[in-house]
Amino acid sequence: MAFRHGLISFLIIIVTSLILIIVGIVLLVKFRNGFNAVRGLSILLILIGIIMILFSKKVCIRNVRLKGNIDVKPLSEMHISQNVQSIKGIMEDIESFKELKVNTTNGVNNAGITEMLTGTDDKGSHLEVKILVFDSVESAFKSYNSRYKSYGKDYGIMEKGGTESDRYFITYINQLRASPESLYELMDSYMTYLYFQKNNIVISLREMRGQSESKIEKYIQLMANRLSKLE
């Protein structure tokens, strides 16, 4: 359950909750030596008011988390057994990318990233693919865990699987809300994140779309086909 008019609904719920709590307290004080039924009703009103306040932010201010079916098998079942040195050569000729950036480092930076590829496709939905090559499996492991905790908190984890060095997670499909200046209005915009760790590389896919059809499964298959050339 979620309210489209976020801030307005939030204020209505808070005011209603406070009224219920105040009425409950008044009844509890007035009939403290009276009927058990009235005392029970007053306690119930107070509890309902408190519960409404606790859940008001979730249903009025936060993004709405929706479930969906995303086929990740092409990537989740594809295995990379050895450390990867570079993915630049197998990704540069993807025609559907509007833009492709490849960054490399001389040596190793603090996060252990030695190469980073970012590709974007703006036709229909906005989809971004990012592949990070790390100096070790341990560095990739730490990066994946960090994203898992961060996105789990902000977007929620819908699905996860795999082992320590060969795993993935998918966030819920988040229907986004507008900024506070726009009163947290629920928008027709949907955000999804997918993360994969394959040995010493981490692959992320981020899709932002409106009513257009999702193309994230197309890119899951494309990434699986390209990365299979590493074996």
C-alpha positions as CSV (number, residue, x, y, z in Angstrom):
1,M,0.0,0.0,0.0
2,A,1.3,3.4,-0.9
3,F,-0.1,6.9,-1.4
4,R,0.5,8.9,-4.6
5,H,0.3,12.3,-2.9
6,G,3.1,11.7,-0.5
7,L,3.5,14.7,1.7
8,I,-0.2,15.6,1.9
9,S,-1.0,12.0,2.8
10,F,1.8,12.0,5.3
11,L,0.4,15.0,7.1
12,I,-3.1,13.7,7.1
13,I,-1.9,10.4,8.6
14,I,0.2,12.2,11.3
15,V,-2.7,14.4,12.3
16,T,-5.2,11.5,12.4
17,S,-2.7,9.5,14.4
18,L,-2.3,12.2,17.0
19,I,-6.1,12.6,17.3
20,L,-6.5,8.9,17.9
21,I,-3.7,8.9,20.5
22,I,-5.1,12.0,22.3
23,V,-8.7,10.6,22.3
24,G,-7.3,7.3,23.6
25,I,-5.4,9.0,26.4
26,V,-8.4,11.1,27.4
27,L,-10.7,8.0,27.5
28,L,-8.0,6.1,29.5
29,V,-7.7,8.9,32.1
30,K,-11.5,9.6,32.3
31,F,-12.5,6.0,32.7
32,R,-9.4,4.7,34.5
33,N,-11.6,3.2,37.2
34,G,-14.5,2.5,34.9
35,F,-15.5,0.0,32.2
36,N,-13.0,-2.5,31.0
37,A,-14.4,-2.2,27.4
38,V,-13.8,1.6,27.4
39,R,-10.2,1.1,28.7
40,G,-9.6,-1.5,26.1
41,L,-10.9,0.8,23.4
42,S,-8.7,3.6,24.6
43,I,-5.6,1.4,24.5
44,L,-6.5,0.2,21.0
45,L,-6.8,3.8,19.8
46,I,-3.4,4.7,21.2
47,L,-1.8,1.6,19.6
48,I,-3.4,2.3,16.2
49,G,-2.2,5.9,16.3
50,I,1.4,4.8,17.1
51,I,1.4,2.1,14.4
52,M,0.1,4.7,11.8
53,I,3.0,7.0,12.7
54,L,5.6,4.3,12.5
55,F,4.4,3.2,9.0
56,S,3.6,6.7,7.6
57,K,7.0,7.4,6.2
58,K,7.1,4.0,4.5
59,V,3.8,4.5,2.6
60,C,4.0,8.2,2.0
61,I,7.7,9.3,1.6
62,R,9.8,6.4,0.6
63,N,10.0,4.8,-2.9
64,V,7.4,2.0,-3.5
65,R,9.1,-1.4,-3.7
66,L,7.5,-3.7,-6.4
67,K,8.3,-7.3,-7.2
68,G,9.1,-8.4,-10.7
69,N,10.4,-11.4,-12.6
70,I,13.9,-10.9,-14.1
71,D,15.7,-13.8,-15.7
72,V,19.3,-13.6,-14.5
73,K,20.3,-17.2,-15.4
74,P,22.4,-16.3,-18.5
75,L,24.8,-14.4,-16.1
76,S,24.3,-16.2,-12.8
77,E,25.0,-19.6,-14.5
78,M,28.0,-18.3,-16.4
79,H,31.3,-18.9,-14.5
80,I,34.7,-17.2,-14.7
81,S,37.4,-19.4,-13.1
82,Q,40.5,-17.3,-13.5
83,N,41.3,-13.7,-12.6
84,V,40.5,-11.3,-15.5
85,Q,43.1,-8.7,-16.5
86,S,40.9,-6.6,-18.9
87,I,37.4,-6.6,-20.4
88,K,38.0,-3.7,-22.8
89,G,38.6,-5.8,-25.9
90,I,35.3,-7.8,-25.7
91,M,33.1,-4.8,-24.9
92,E,34.2,-2.0,-27.2
93,D,32.1,-2.9,-30.3
94,I,28.6,-3.1,-28.6
95,E,26.6,-1.0,-31.1
96,S,23.6,-0.4,-28.8
97,F,25.7,1.7,-26.3
98,K,25.2,5.4,-26.9
99,E,28.4,6.0,-24.9
100,L,31.2,3.8,-23.7
101,K,33.9,4.9,-21.3
102,V,36.9,2.8,-20.3
103,N,39.1,4.0,-17.4
104,T,42.3,2.2,-16.4
105,T,44.7,2.9,-13.6
106,N,48.5,2.8,-13.5
107,G,48.9,0.3,-10.7
108,V,46.1,-0.1,-8.2
109,N,43.9,2.6,-6.6
110,N,42.6,2.4,-3.0
111,A,39.5,0.3,-4.0
112,G,41.6,-2.2,-5.9
113,I,40.0,-1.2,-9.3
114,T,42.4,-1.7,-12.2
115,E,39.9,-1.1,-15.0
116,M,36.3,0.3,-15.2
117,L,34.0,0.2,-18.2
118,T,30.7,2.2,-18.3
119,G,28.2,1.8,-21.1
120,T,24.9,3.6,-21.5
121,D,21.8,2.9,-23.7
122,D,19.2,5.7,-23.8
123,K,16.8,4.2,-26.3
124,G,13.5,3.8,-24.5
125,S,14.6,3.2,-20.9
126,H,17.9,4.5,-19.6
127,L,20.2,1.6,-18.9
128,E,23.7,1.7,-17.6
129,V,26.2,-1.2,-17.5
130,K,29.3,-0.9,-15.4
131,I,32.0,-3.5,-15.2
132,L,34.8,-3.2,-12.6
133,V,38.0,-5.2,-12.8
134,F,39.7,-5.6,-9.5
135,D,43.3,-6.6,-8.6
136,S,42.0,-9.5,-6.6
137,V,38.9,-11.6,-5.7
138,E,39.1,-10.1,-2.2
139,S,38.8,-6.5,-3.5
140,A,35.8,-7.5,-5.6
141,F,34.3,-9.2,-2.6
142,K,34.5,-6.1,-0.5
143,S,33.0,-3.9,-3.2
144,Y,30.1,-6.3,-3.8
145,N,29.4,-6.4,0.0
146,S,29.4,-2.7,0.2
147,R,26.9,-2.3,-2.6
148,Y,24.7,-5.1,-1.1
149,K,24.4,-3.3,2.2
150,S,23.9,0.1,0.6
151,Y,21.3,-0.9,-1.9
152,G,19.6,-3.3,0.5
153,K,18.9,-0.3,2.8
154,D,17.9,2.1,0.0
155,Y,16.1,-0.1,-2.5
156,G,15.6,-3.5,-0.8
157,I,16.9,-6.9,-2.0
158,M,14.3,-8.8,-4.0
159,E,16.5,-11.8,-4.9
160,K,20.0,-13.1,-4.3
161,G,22.0,-16.2,-4.9
162,G,25.4,-17.8,-5.6
163,T,28.6,-18.3,-3.6
164,E,31.3,-16.0,-2.2
165,S,33.1,-15.3,-5.5
166,D,30.2,-16.1,-7.9
167,R,27.0,-14.4,-6.8
168,Y,24.4,-11.8,-7.6
169,F,21.6,-9.7,-6.1
170,I,18.6,-7.9,-7.5
171,T,16.9,-4.9,-5.9
172,Y,13.1,-4.5,-5.9
173,I,11.7,-2.5,-8.8
174,N,11.4,0.9,-7.1
175,Q,8.7,3.3,-8.1
176,L,10.3,6.6,-7.4
177,R,8.9,9.7,-5.6
178,A,9.6,13.3,-6.5
179,S,11.7,15.7,-4.4
180,P,10.4,17.3,-1.2
181,E,9.8,20.4,-3.2
182,S,7.3,18.4,-5.3
183,L,5.7,17.0,-2.1
184,Y,7.0,13.5,-2.6
185,E,4.6,12.9,-5.5
186,L,4.7,9.3,-6.7
187,M,6.1,9.3,-10.2
188,D,5.7,6.9,-13.2
189,S,9.5,6.2,-13.0
190,Y,11.0,2.8,-12.0
191,M,14.5,2.0,-10.9
192,T,16.2,-1.4,-10.7
193,Y,19.7,-2.5,-9.8
194,L,21.4,-5.8,-10.5
195,Y,24.9,-6.7,-9.2
196,F,27.0,-9.7,-10.1
197,Q,30.4,-10.8,-8.8
198,K,32.3,-13.1,-11.1
199,N,35.7,-13.9,-9.5
200,N,37.6,-10.6,-9.6
201,I,35.1,-8.6,-11.6
202,V,31.8,-6.9,-10.6
203,I,29.1,-6.2,-13.1
204,S,26.3,-3.8,-12.3
205,L,23.2,-3.0,-14.4
206,R,21.0,0.0,-13.5
207,E,17.8,0.7,-15.4
208,M,15.6,3.8,-15.1
209,R,12.3,3.6,-17.1
210,G,8.9,5.1,-17.4
211,Q,6.2,3.2,-19.2
212,S,8.7,1.8,-21.8
213,E,9.5,-1.9,-21.8
214,S,12.4,-3.1,-19.7
215,K,15.5,-4.1,-21.7
216,I,17.5,-5.3,-18.7
217,E,17.2,-9.0,-19.6
218,K,18.5,-8.3,-23.1
219,Y,21.7,-6.8,-21.5
220,I,22.0,-9.7,-19.0
221,Q,22.1,-12.0,-22.0
222,L,24.5,-9.7,-23.9
223,M,26.9,-9.5,-21.0
224,A,26.8,-13.2,-20.5
225,N,27.7,-13.7,-24.2
226,R,30.6,-11.2,-24.1
227,L,32.0,-12.4,-20.8
228,S,31.9,-16.0,-21.9
229,K,34.7,-15.1,-24.4
230,L,37.0,-14.7,-21.4
231,E,37.0,-18.5,-20.7
